Amino acid sequence: MNALASDPSDFALFPMLRSARVQLDRATTLGEGLAAAQWNRDLRTGPGLVDYDMPGHHTLSLYLQGGETCFRLDHGDLRGGAGKFCVLPDQHHSRWSMNDDVRFLHLYITPRRLAREAVMRLDCEPRALELRDRTYIRDPSLERACRALLNVDWSVPAGRLAASAAAEGVLHHLLTQSTGRRARADDLGGLAPAVRRRVRDYVDAHLDEALTLDELAGVAVLSTYHFARMFHVSFGEPPHAWVLGRRLARARELLARSRDDLAGVARACGFGSASHFSRVFLQATGITPGRYRAAVGFA
């Protein structure tokens, strides 16, 4: 799977369900490494076994209707049903008996996106955490976050923006409630917490500049080679990808809160030109900067 996946079709489970004749009701990108799809499996396609076979991305599944007789083969005592969740990590393998009409929501998350959120929200190395496998659970707060995502029109910019905001709430919930420390996490080789914070603060203070790897290594007081390796361990992605994520986050703030034109926003966030900024923003979020600004009410 593409580590920068954004379009629903980039995620392995999406084309697999399409090929299995599961009806797609709607789907949308929710930003870099994040997408949603709403599905309807009609029993008339026939009962069958469905494999979830290490797709390379995390999946959150919420049953919206039906599924009371569906079960996971190695958890046969548990049954599905409206309002129940499954959390399936990227390297998870399981087989499911799908012998009922089921409507369900899928939220697809790349490991890179979850790793980035772990660093920013929890200030921890993502390799020290693992997303827990959970089958047919009930969680009212998680359901409310998903319902907020569902109750908007994904086909219009304002609705997609609201869905993206709701998905951020889902990510936060997963990080705080559905992750745990790896049983044998190797904590050697990453940046010390104080160095992580120093590099993060430096990047945020210089987003309008053309940052270099040598410059960031100097902030960390490390050789360029060792900094690049240790940064990837600590942040879950290479420096250039993480810095781009920070530039886009700053751009969203400026689009929502300032009257700067696109060229001004591009300069403030370190993009070479308004056209380059617009192209990168669209690729990462699925919406142009102008439509994003209109959707958040600052036209």
C-alpha positions in Angstrom: 0.0 0.0 0.0 1.2 3.5 -0.8 2.3 5.1 2.5 0.9 8.4 1.4 -2.5 6.9 0.6 -5.4 9.4 0.7 -8.0 8.2 -1.9 -10.2 5.3 -0.6 -9.0 3.1 -3.5 -5.4 3.4 -2.3 -6.3 1.2 0.7 -6.2 -2.6 0.0 -9.5 -3.4 1.7 -11.4 -1.1 -0.5 -10.8 -2.8 -3.9 -11.1 -6.2 -2.2 -14.7 -5.4 -1.0 -15.6 -4.0 -4.5 -14.4 -7.2 -6.1 -16.5 -9.2 -3.6 -19.6 -7.4 -4.9 -20.2 -5.4 -1.6 -22.2 -2.3 -2.6 -20.4 1.0 -2.0 -22.8 3.7 -0.8 -20.2 6.5 -0.6 -16.5 7.1 0.0 -14.2 10.1 0.5 -10.6 11.0 1.3 -10.2 12.7 4.7 -6.7 13.9 4.3 -3.3 12.3 4.0 -3.4 8.7 5.1 -7.1 8.8 6.0 -10.2 7.8 4.1 -13.8 6.6 4.8 -16.2 4.4 3.0 -19.8 3.4 3.8 -20.8 -0.1 2.6 -23.9 -2.3 2.2 -23.5 -6.1 2.0 -26.7 -7.7 0.6 -27.2 -11.3 1.7 -28.5 -12.0 -1.8 -24.8 -12.0 -2.9 -24.7 -15.2 -0.9 -23.2 -16.1 2.6 -19.5 -16.4 2.6 -16.2 -16.2 4.3 -14.3 -12.9 4.1 -10.5 -12.8 4.8 -8.9 -9.8 6.4 -5.3 -10.5 5.4 -2.7 -8.0 6.5 -3.7 -5.2 4.2 -0.9 -2.8 5.3 -3.4 -0.3 6.8 -5.5 0.0 10.0 -9.3 -0.3 9.7 -12.0 0.8 12.1 -15.4 -0.8 11.3 -18.7 0.3 12.7 -21.8 -1.8 12.0 -24.7 0.5 11.2 -27.4 -2.0 10.6 -27.7 -5.8 10.7 -24.9 -8.3 11.2 -26.4 -10.0 14.3 -25.4 -13.4 13.0 -22.0 -12.4 11.6 -19.0 -13.6 13.5 -15.2 -13.9 13.4 -14.2 -17.6 13.1 -11.7 -17.5 16.0 -14.1 -15.5 18.2 -17.3 -17.5 17.5 -18.9 -16.4 20.8 -19.1 -12.8 19.7 -21.7 -11.5 17.2 -22.0 -8.3 15.3 -24.9 -5.9 15.3 -25.7 -2.2 15.0 -23.4 0.0 17.1 -20.6 -2.5 17.4 -17.0 -1.8 16.4 -14.1 -3.8 15.2 -10.5 -2.4 15.2 -8.2 -4.3 12.8 -4.5 -3.4 12.8 -2.4 -3.3 9.6 -0.8 -6.7 10.1 -3.9 -8.4 11.4 -5.2 -11.6 9.8 -8.7 -13.1 10.5 -11.6 -14.8 8.7 -15.2 -13.7 9.1 -18.5 -15.4 8.5 -20.7 -12.8 6.8 -24.2 -14.4 6.6 -26.4 -11.5 7.1 -27.4 -8.2 5.5 -25.0 -5.6 6.9 -24.5 -1.8 6.5 -21.2 -0.6 7.9 -18.7 2.3 8.0 -15.0 1.8 7.4 -12.3 4.3 8.4 -9.0 3.5 6.8 -5.8 4.8 8.4 -2.2 4.3 7.2 0.4 3.4 9.8 2.3 6.6 8.9 -0.7 8.8 9.7 -1.3 7.0 13.1 2.4 7.3 13.9 2.4 11.0 13.2 -0.6 11.5 15.5 1.1 9.5 18.2 4.0 11.9 18.1 2.0 15.0 18.0 -0.8 14.0 20.5 1.0 11.7 22.9 4.7 12.9 22.4 5.8 9.3 22.2 7.7 7.1 19.8 5.2 5.3 17.6 7.2 2.1 17.5 6.5 1.8 21.3 2.8 1.6 20.7 0.6 -0.9 18.9 -3.0 -0.7 17.9 -5.0 -3.4 19.7 -7.1 -5.9 17.8 -10.7 -5.5 19.1 -13.8 -7.4 17.9 -17.4 -6.3 18.3 -17.1 -3.9 21.1 -19.4 -1.1 22.2 -18.0 2.3 22.9 -20.5 5.2 23.1 -17.9 8.0 22.7 -16.4 6.4 19.7 -19.8 5.9 18.2 -20.6 9.6 18.7 -17.5 10.6 16.8 -18.3 8.2 14.0 -21.9 9.4 13.8 -20.6 13.0 13.4 -18.6 11.7 10.4 -21.7 10.0 9.0 -24.2 12.8 9.5 -22.7 15.1 6.8 -22.6 15.1 3.0 -19.2 13.9 1.9 -19.7 15.2 -1.6 -19.5 18.9 -0.7 -16.4 20.7 0.7 -18.1 21.8 3.9 -19.3 18.3 4.6 -16.0 16.7 3.8 -14.3 19.2 6.2 -16.7 18.3 9.0 -16.1 14.6 8.3 -12.4 15.2 8.5 -12.8 17.0 11.8 -14.8 14.1 13.1 -12.2 11.6 11.9 -9.6 13.5 14.0 -11.7 12.8 17.0 -11.8 9.1 16.1 -8.0 9.1 15.7 -7.6 10.7 19.2 -9.9 8.1 20.7 -8.0 5.2 19.1 -4.7 6.5 20.3 -5.9 7.0 23.9 -8.2 4.0 24.2 -7.1 1.3 21.7 -3.3 1.4 21.9 -0.9 -0.2 24.3 2.9 -0.5 24.7 4.5 -3.3 22.6 5.4 -6.3 24.7 9.0 -6.1 23.6 9.5 -2.5 22.4 13.2 -1.7 21.7 13.6 1.9 23.0 17.1 2.3 21.7 18.0 4.2 18.6 15.4 7.0 18.6 15.7 10.7 19.6 15.5 11.6 23.3 12.2 13.2 24.2 13.9 16.6 24.8 15.5 16.4 21.4 12.2 15.5 19.7 10.6 18.5 21.3 13.5 20.8 20.3 13.4 19.7 16.7 9.6 20.0 16.6 9.7 23.5 18.0 12.4 24.6 15.6 10.5 23.3 12.6 7.3 25.0 13.6 9.2 28.3 14.1 10.9 28.1 10.7 8.2 26.7 8.4 8.5 29.7 6.1 12.1 28.8 5.4 13.7 26.1 3.1 14.7 23.7 5.9 17.5 21.3 5.2 18.4 17.9 6.8 21.8 19.3 7.8 20.1 22.2 9.6 17.8 19.9 11.6 20.6 17.6 12.4 22.4 20.6 13.8 19.5 21.4 16.1 19.6 17.8 17.4 23.5 18.0 17.6 23.8 14.8 15.6 25.4 13.8 12.3 23.1 14.1 9.3 23.1 10.3 8.8 22.3 9.4 12.4 19.7 12.2 12.7 17.8 10.9 9.6 17.8 7.4 10.9 16.8 8.3 14.5 14.2 10.8 13.3 12.4 8.1 11.3 12.5 5.8 14.4 11.0 8.5 16.6 8.5 10.2 14.3 7.5 7.2 12.2 8.3 8.9 8.9 11.3 10.6 7.2 12.0 14.3 8.1 10.8 15.6 4.7 7.4 13.9 5.0 7.0 15.1 8.6 7.9 18.7 7.8 5.5 18.6 4.9 2.8 17.5 7.3 3.6 20.5 9.6 3.5 22.9 6.6 0.1 21.7 5.6 -1.2 21.9 9.2 0.0 25.6 9.3 -1.6 26.2 6.0 -4.9 25.0 7.2 -4.6 27.4 10.2 -3.8 30.3 8.0 -6.6 29.6 5.5 -9.1 29.5 8.4 -7.8 32.5 10.4 -6.1 35.0 8.1 -6.9 37.1 5.1 -3.7 36.3 3.3 -4.0 35.4 -0.4 -2.8 32.0 -1.5 0.6 33.3 -2.4 1.0 34.7 1.1 -0.1 31.5 2.7 2.3 29.6 0.4 5.2 31.8 1.4 4.4 31.6 5.1 4.4 27.8 5.0 7.5 27.3 2.9 6.0 26.4 -0.4 7.7 27.7 -3.6 4.6 29.2 -5.2 0.8 29.4 -4.9 0.4 26.8 -7.6 2.8 24.4 -6.0 1.0 24.9 -2.6 -2.4 24.3 -4.2 -1.3 21.1 -5.9 0.2 19.7 -2.7 -2.8 20.8 -0.6 -5.2 19.2 -3.0 -3.3 15.9 -3.1 -3.1 15.7 0.7 -6.6 16.8 1.6 -8.7 16.1 -1.4 -9.9 19.8 -1.6 -8.3 22.9 -3.0 -7.1 25.7 -0.6 -9.8 28.1 -1.9 -12.6 25.6 -1.3 -11.2 24.7 2.1 -11.2 28.4 3.1 -14.8 28.8 1.8 -15.9 25.6 3.7 -14.5 26.9 7.1 -16.4 30.2 6.5 -13.5 32.5 5.8 -14.0 33.3 2.1 
